[in-house]
Amino acid sequence: MMVCRSCGKEERASEGYPCVDCGTFICMICSFRGVTLCKVCQELRDEQSGDTGRK
């Protein structure tokens, strides 16, 4: 079992995809929702682009 680095859900390794930046596990549900980056990589990209995600 692996922990999704986006939502924290535990899934079998065969039921997910790697983060496009660092390769950590992203579950299939997050992948279906369009998530391609783990939480850490997404935060890094948001910081680099100046977008804090807050409105």
Secondary structure, DSSP 8 states (H G I E B T S, - for coil): -EE-TTT--EE-TTSEEE-TTT--EEEHHHHHTT--S-HHHHHHHHHHHT--S--
